[in-house]
């Protein structure tokens, strides 16, 4: 929960300005390491749309989604739900994460027995479709 409130505070501080450059997410005087993951193009588009609607970078949105994913796992002891076509190709994306969150992701993945991309995909899908409700329909930017 502390992580969730921290992510919300960060979003509120950045809401006033949409960030074109992912590099502007880093704290003053330093940079956060990049972490790569794979995502289907439809979910990537939904992440982009949700980030634009909130006025935050995609990295910030993913950080918030990870916080929501951790909260979901804490409540249910299950991975967040995710739905996308199993044969949809995946593209590689990178996000910037603060080192403590990067460590938390690594620790959670070893406990959950899933790979990083799977957890990020599930967290992003869950955040967009359930927590943020920023993208309607199927969670991939489509409408029913």
N, C-alpha and C positions, 0 to 999 in steps of 0.2 A: 504494500500500500504506500510506503514511503516513496518507492520508485514511481508509482503512479502519480502521486501529488507533485513530485519533482518534475516529471514530464509535463504535467498540466501547467505548472508554473512557467516552465521554459516556453511552452506554446503560447501562453498568455503574453509573455514578454516579447515574443516574435510576431504575434498576430498582426500588429500594426503595419508590418512591412513584409511583403512577399519576397522571398529570397531567390534570386536567379542563380546565384552561385552556391553550390554545396559547400565550398570552402568557408563561407561566412558563418557556418554553423559552429565552427571550432571556437573554443574559449580563447580569450585574449592571451597572447603570449605563448600559444601552443597549438598543436593540431591533434586531432583524434585519428586513430588508425582506421584505415579502410577495411571493411569486411565485405567480401563478395558472397553472393548467393544467386540461385537460379529461381526464375519466376516465369510463369506463362505470360505472354504478351497481354492477354486480356486482363489479368490481375495487375500487371504493371501499369496499364492504362487506368485502371480503377484507382490505384495508388496515386498516380499523377493527378487525376481529377480530384480526389479527396484532398490532396495536399494543396492544390490550387484553391479549392473552396474554403480551406482553413487559413490560407495565406501563410503556409509554412513550407519548408523544403521537404522533399521526399525522405531525406534522412531523418528529419524531425518526426514526420509521420510514422516512419518505421520504428523509431525509438518509442513513441507512444503506443504503437501496436504491440511491441515487445512487452511493455509494461502491462498492457491488457492481457496478453498471452500468459505472462507469469501469474497474474491474478487469477485467470481462468484455471490454470493448472493447480494453483494453491487451493481453490475452492472445490475442484472436482477430481483432482488427481488424474486427469485425462488431458490429452492434447486438445487445443481448440479445434472446432469443426472447420473443415475446408472442403470446398467443392470446385473442381475444375475438370475439364475434359482430360482423361488420363493420357490421351495421345497427343495433346497439345504440345507443341515444341516449347522448350524453355530457353530463355535468354539470360545472360549473366548481367547482373547489376551489382553495384557497390554502394555501400552506405558508410557514413562515418559514425562511429560509436565511441563514447568515452570508455577509457580502459576498465573502470569498474563494471560497466554494463557488459562490455565484451567478456569479462571474466564471469559474470553472472550467466550469460548465455552459454559459455563453455561448461560451467558447472551443471546447469540445467540439462544440457544436451547429454551429458554423461549419465545423469540420473534417469532421464527419460528414454534413452536409447534411440534417439532420432538424429538425423543430420541437421546441420545448421539451416540449410535452405528449406527443408520441410517445416521446421519450427517457425521460420520467418514467414513463409507462405501462409501457414495456418494462422499465425498471429495477425498478419495483415488482413486476411480474409475475414477473420472474426471481428477485428476492430472496425473495419469498413462496414460490414453488414449488420453487426450487432451492437457494438459500443458506440461508434460514431454515427452510424446510420447516415453516412454522407453520400453514398451511392445507392440508388434504388435498384430494384429488380434482383438480378442474379448475383450481385456482388462483383461483377466483372465489368460494370459500366452499362450493361444491357438492361432494358426494361421489359417486364413481362407484359 
